[in-house]
Amino acid sequence: MRRGKKKEGMAVNYLKNKGYEILGRNVIKRLNQHKKAEYDIIAKRGRYCYAVEVKSGKQVLTSSDIEKLHKKANKIKAKGLLITGRYVKLTDKAKKELKKRKIRWIII
């Protein structure tokens, strides 16, 4: 099993334990004739829907990665939620972008 898929499974379990309803995994939405977006997890809790991006391994996320998550979430009228493994790092600009866009970051 790929590490990413394993981390997605861990993220699903975490979200379920926190009261989220999982609406879909690896969902591909067609945005128009030429563009589509893939969502790792789409979840719902209360009256809010969340577009969840799951990242694992040793990588550094930038502000443009956070902006992409924000745009993808907006396309489906959802809030962004970032779930990462403990080795994923964010640049300072990415952390500011999280705050600006009100995207929650969970480390599992």
C-alpha positions as YAML, in Angstrom:
chain: A
units: angstrom
residues:
- id: 1
  name: MET
  ca: [0.00, 0.00, 0.00]
- id: 2
  name: ARG
  ca: [1.35, 3.42, -0.94]
- id: 3
  name: ARG
  ca: [2.20, 5.67, 1.99]
- id: 4
  name: GLY
  ca: [-0.23, 8.33, 0.71]
- id: 5
  name: LYS
  ca: [-3.14, 5.88, 0.66]
- id: 6
  name: LYS
  ca: [-2.23, 4.65, 4.12]
- id: 7
  name: LYS
  ca: [-2.16, 8.24, 5.44]
- id: 8
  name: GLU
  ca: [-5.53, 8.89, 3.75]
- id: 9
  name: GLY
  ca: [-6.97, 5.89, 5.61]
- id: 10
  name: MET
  ca: [-5.56, 7.24, 8.87]
- id: 11
  name: ALA
  ca: [-7.09, 10.64, 8.06]
- id: 12
  name: VAL
  ca: [-10.51, 9.06, 7.44]
- id: 13
  name: ASN
  ca: [-10.35, 7.26, 10.80]
- id: 14
  name: TYR
  ca: [-9.28, 10.46, 12.55]
- id: 15
  name: LEU
  ca: [-12.11, 12.46, 10.98]
- id: 16
  name: LYS
  ca: [-14.71, 9.80, 11.81]
- id: 17
  name: ASN
  ca: [-13.53, 9.75, 15.43]
- id: 18
  name: LYS
  ca: [-13.93, 13.54, 15.54]
- id: 19
  name: GLY
  ca: [-17.53, 13.37, 14.30]
- id: 20
  name: TYR
  ca: [-17.06, 14.02, 10.59]
- id: 21
  name: GLU
  ca: [-19.16, 12.17, 8.03]
- id: 22
  name: ILE
  ca: [-17.07, 10.99, 5.07]
- id: 23
  name: LEU
  ca: [-18.90, 11.87, 1.85]
- id: 24
  name: GLY
  ca: [-16.23, 10.61, -0.53]
- id: 25
  name: ARG
  ca: [-12.61, 9.60, -1.07]
- id: 26
  name: ASN
  ca: [-10.49, 10.33, -4.13]
- id: 27
  name: VAL
  ca: [-13.38, 12.20, -5.70]
- id: 28
  name: ILE
  ca: [-12.82, 13.71, -9.13]
- id: 29
  name: LYS
  ca: [-15.05, 16.66, -10.01]
- id: 30
  name: ARG
  ca: [-15.20, 18.05, -13.52]
- id: 31
  name: LEU
  ca: [-14.93, 21.83, -13.28]
- id: 32
  name: ASN
  ca: [-15.44, 22.46, -17.00]
- id: 33
  name: GLN
  ca: [-14.77, 20.80, -20.33]
- id: 34
  name: HIS
  ca: [-11.00, 20.85, -19.83]
- id: 35
  name: LYS
  ca: [-10.38, 21.03, -16.08]
- id: 36
  name: LYS
  ca: [-11.03, 18.68, -13.23]
- id: 37
  name: ALA
  ca: [-10.07, 18.61, -9.57]
- id: 38
  name: GLU
  ca: [-9.30, 15.63, -7.36]
- id: 39
  name: TYR
  ca: [-10.23, 15.72, -3.68]
- id: 40
  name: ASP
  ca: [-8.53, 13.26, -1.32]
- id: 41
  name: ILE
  ca: [-11.51, 13.35, 1.06]
- id: 42
  name: ILE
  ca: [-14.78, 15.25, 1.13]
- id: 43
  name: ALA
  ca: [-16.25, 15.32, 4.62]
- id: 44
  name: LYS
  ca: [-19.09, 16.98, 6.47]
- id: 45
  name: ARG
  ca: [-19.46, 18.01, 10.09]
- id: 46
  name: GLY
  ca: [-22.45, 19.94, 11.26]
- id: 47
  name: ARG
  ca: [-23.54, 22.29, 8.52]
- id: 48
  name: TYR
  ca: [-20.08, 22.60, 6.95]
- id: 49
  name: CYS
  ca: [-18.53, 20.62, 4.13]
- id: 50
  name: TYR
  ca: [-14.75, 20.19, 3.99]
- id: 51
  name: ALA
  ca: [-12.35, 19.56, 1.12]
- id: 52
  name: VAL
  ca: [-9.56, 17.60, 2.78]
- id: 53
  name: GLU
  ca: [-6.05, 17.46, 1.36]
- id: 54
  name: VAL
  ca: [-3.81, 14.73, 2.83]
- id: 55
  name: LYS
  ca: [-0.01, 14.98, 2.57]
- id: 56
  name: SER
  ca: [2.60, 12.53, 3.83]
- id: 57
  name: GLY
  ca: [6.30, 11.81, 3.55]
- id: 58
  name: LYS
  ca: [9.10, 14.34, 3.73]
- id: 59
  name: GLN
  ca: [7.98, 17.34, 1.73]
- id: 60
  name: VAL
  ca: [7.70, 21.09, 2.11]
- id: 61
  name: LEU
  ca: [4.41, 22.77, 1.28]
- id: 62
  name: THR
  ca: [4.43, 26.32, -0.02]
- id: 63
  name: SER
  ca: [1.88, 29.11, -0.04]
- id: 64
  name: SER
  ca: [0.89, 28.12, -3.59]
- id: 65
  name: ASP
  ca: [-0.03, 24.63, -2.33]
- id: 66
  name: ILE
  ca: [-2.30, 26.22, 0.27]
- id: 67
  name: GLU
  ca: [-3.81, 28.55, -2.34]
- id: 68
  name: LYS
  ca: [-4.61, 25.52, -4.55]
- id: 69
  name: LEU
  ca: [-6.40, 23.83, -1.64]
- id: 70
  name: HIS
  ca: [-8.36, 27.02, -0.98]
- id: 71
  name: LYS
  ca: [-9.43, 27.30, -4.64]
- id: 72
  name: LYS
  ca: [-10.41, 23.63, -4.82]
- id: 73
  name: ALA
  ca: [-12.49, 23.96, -1.66]
- id: 74
  name: ASN
  ca: [-14.24, 27.06, -2.99]
- id: 75
  name: LYS
  ca: [-15.19, 25.21, -6.19]
- id: 76
  name: ILE
  ca: [-17.45, 22.93, -4.14]
- id: 77
  name: LYS
  ca: [-18.45, 25.59, -1.58]
- id: 78
  name: ALA
  ca: [-16.45, 23.86, 1.16]
- id: 79
  name: LYS
  ca: [-13.88, 24.81, 3.75]
- id: 80
  name: GLY
  ca: [-10.31, 23.65, 3.30]
- id: 81
  name: LEU
  ca: [-8.74, 21.19, 5.72]
- id: 82
  name: LEU
  ca: [-5.11, 20.09, 5.56]
- id: 83
  name: ILE
  ca: [-4.04, 16.83, 7.20]
- id: 84
  name: THR
  ca: [-0.35, 15.94, 7.16]
- id: 85
  name: GLY
  ca: [2.10, 13.48, 8.58]
- id: 86
  name: ARG
  ca: [4.60, 14.72, 11.12]
- id: 87
  name: TYR
  ca: [7.43, 15.00, 8.59]
- id: 88
  name: VAL
  ca: [5.59, 17.38, 6.27]
- id: 89
  name: LYS
  ca: [6.83, 20.95, 6.71]
- id: 90
  name: LEU
  ca: [5.25, 24.26, 5.74]
- id: 91
  name: THR
  ca: [7.11, 27.39, 4.75]
- id: 92
  name: ASP
  ca: [6.42, 30.50, 6.82]
- id: 93
  name: LYS
  ca: [4.46, 31.94, 3.88]
- id: 94
  name: ALA
  ca: [2.38, 28.76, 3.72]
- id: 95
  name: LYS
  ca: [1.56, 29.09, 7.43]
- id: 96
  name: LYS
  ca: [0.47, 32.69, 6.87]
- id: 97
  name: GLU
  ca: [-1.67, 31.57, 3.93]
- id: 98
  name: LEU
  ca: [-3.34, 28.94, 6.15]
- id: 99
  name: LYS
  ca: [-4.26, 31.66, 8.62]
- id: 100
  name: LYS
  ca: [-5.40, 34.08, 5.93]
- id: 101
  name: ARG
  ca: [-7.61, 31.45, 4.25]
- id: 102
  name: LYS
  ca: [-8.82, 30.04, 7.59]
- id: 103
  name: ILE
  ca: [-7.70, 26.53, 6.67]
- id: 104
  name: ARG
  ca: [-7.22, 24.18, 9.60]
- id: 105
  name: TRP
  ca: [-3.99, 22.13, 9.73]
- id: 106
  name: ILE
  ca: [-4.05, 18.77, 11.52]
- id: 107
  name: ILE
  ca: [-0.93, 16.66, 12.04]
- id: 108
  name: ILE
  ca: [-1.49, 12.92, 12.48]
...
